[in-house]
Amino acid sequence: TMRYKQSGWQPYNYDWLLTKFGLKALSSFADIIGFKPELMLDPGANHANPAYAEDARMLGLKLFLYPFDRYTDMSSTYRPEQLAEQCLYTIGFDGIITSKSDRLIPYLEERERNEAEGTTHPKNRIEQMLEEYKKEGDTPVKTEDKHGQPISFL
């Protein structure tokens, strides 16, 4: 989109969409927001803007990454399956849009099957620590987060 100014045609600046005002405006007519992965993920595939995602969810918006393929092609560190795992299950995006579905769908279906059978992927460090504490008989401290959801501290 271009805008005409006195100096000529200028590209329109969409930065306002990344503000709370922009989110509120989007939530009045949209159900899903699709982001370029570079806007929401840092080079290590970690969530670059968790506060924005939390605000979007509080307004009832779903978050998708698009085009996911370009990000997987740029990443020499991660396979597409690993990036999908990180984005969907670790970070918690609601979906990804990809042309590599031939690789991702079987992987995600197997993951869901494993979860249903109770055999999940290798445990992350926190899950391992919790199991160790349970074996030793220690009891974690239980409390609630700001949304009233139960959380535990060791």
C-alpha positions in Angstrom: 0.0 0.0 0.0 1.3 3.4 -0.9 0.3 6.9 0.2 0.9 10.1 -1.7 2.7 12.8 0.2 4.2 16.1 -1.0 7.5 14.3 -1.6 5.8 11.6 -3.7 4.5 8.1 -3.1 5.5 6.6 0.2 5.0 3.2 1.6 2.2 3.0 4.2 3.5 2.3 7.7 1.7 -0.5 9.5 3.6 -0.2 12.8 0.4 1.0 14.6 -0.9 -2.6 14.2 1.8 -3.7 16.8 0.3 -1.4 19.5 -2.5 -2.1 21.9 -4.7 0.4 20.0 -3.9 -1.5 16.8 -4.8 -4.9 18.4 -8.1 -3.5 19.7 -8.9 -2.2 16.2 -8.1 -5.5 14.6 -10.1 -7.5 17.2 -13.2 -5.5 16.1 -13.3 -7.3 12.7 -10.7 -10.1 12.7 -10.5 -13.5 14.4 -7.0 -14.4 13.3 -3.8 -12.5 12.8 -1.2 -13.9 10.5 2.4 -12.7 11.2 5.6 -13.0 9.3 7.7 -15.3 11.5 10.5 -12.6 11.7 8.1 -10.3 13.6 7.3 -12.9 16.3 10.4 -15.1 16.5 14.0 -14.1 17.2 16.9 -15.8 15.3 16.9 -18.6 17.9 13.2 -19.3 17.3 12.2 -17.9 20.7 9.1 -15.7 21.1 10.3 -12.2 20.4 7.1 -10.4 21.5 5.2 -12.4 24.2 3.4 -9.4 25.7 1.8 -8.6 22.3 0.7 -12.2 21.9 -0.8 -12.2 25.4 -2.7 -9.0 24.6 -4.0 -10.5 21.4 -5.2 -13.6 23.1 -7.0 -11.5 25.8 -8.9 -9.9 22.9 -9.9 -13.3 21.6 -7.5 -13.2 18.6 -5.8 -16.4 17.3 -2.1 -16.1 16.2 -0.8 -17.7 13.0 2.6 -17.6 11.4 2.7 -17.0 7.7 4.7 -17.8 5.5 6.3 -20.3 7.8 8.3 -21.9 4.9 10.5 -18.8 4.5 11.5 -18.9 8.1 12.3 -22.6 8.0 14.4 -22.0 4.9 16.4 -19.3 6.6 17.1 -21.4 9.7 20.1 -23.6 9.4 19.8 -24.6 13.0 16.3 -26.2 13.0 14.4 -28.6 10.8 10.9 -27.6 9.9 9.5 -30.2 12.3 11.5 -28.7 15.2 10.4 -25.2 14.3 6.7 -26.3 14.2 7.1 -28.0 17.6 8.6 -24.9 19.0 6.0 -22.5 17.6 2.9 -24.6 18.2 3.7 -26.4 21.5 6.4 -24.4 23.3 5.5 -20.9 22.3 1.8 -21.6 21.7 0.9 -20.1 18.4 -2.5 -21.3 17.2 -1.4 -22.3 13.8 1.1 -22.1 11.0 0.6 -21.8 7.2 3.0 -23.8 5.2 3.6 -25.6 1.9 5.6 -28.2 3.7 2.6 -30.0 5.0 3.8 -33.3 3.6 6.6 -33.2 6.3 4.7 -31.5 9.1 1.3 -33.3 9.1 2.8 -36.8 9.7 5.0 -35.4 12.4 2.2 -33.6 14.2 -0.2 -36.5 13.9 2.5 -38.8 15.5 3.0 -36.3 18.3 -0.8 -36.2 19.0 -0.9 -40.0 18.9 2.0 -40.2 21.4 0.3 -37.7 23.7 -3.0 -39.7 23.6 -1.1 -42.9 24.5 0.8 -41.1 27.2 4.1 -41.4 25.5 5.2 -37.9 24.7 8.5 -36.5 23.4 11.5 -36.5 25.7 10.8 -34.4 28.8 12.1 -30.9 29.0 14.3 -29.9 31.9 11.4 -28.6 34.0 9.4 -31.9 33.6 12.5 -33.8 34.6 13.0 -31.7 37.7 9.3 -32.2 38.7 9.7 -36.0 38.4 12.8 -35.9 40.5 11.1 -33.9 43.2 8.1 -36.3 43.2 10.4 -39.3 43.7 12.2 -37.6 46.6 8.8 -36.8 48.2 9.3 -33.0 48.1 6.1 -31.0 47.6 6.1 -28.0 45.3 4.7 -24.7 46.5 1.3 -24.1 44.8 -0.1 -20.7 44.0 -2.0 -18.9 41.2 -0.9 -16.7 38.4 -2.5 -13.3 37.6 -5.3 -15.1 35.6 -6.2 -17.4 38.5 -4.5 -20.4 36.9 -2.7 -22.8 39.3 1.1 -22.8 39.1 3.7 -24.5 41.2 7.2 -23.5 42.3 9.8 -25.9 43.5 
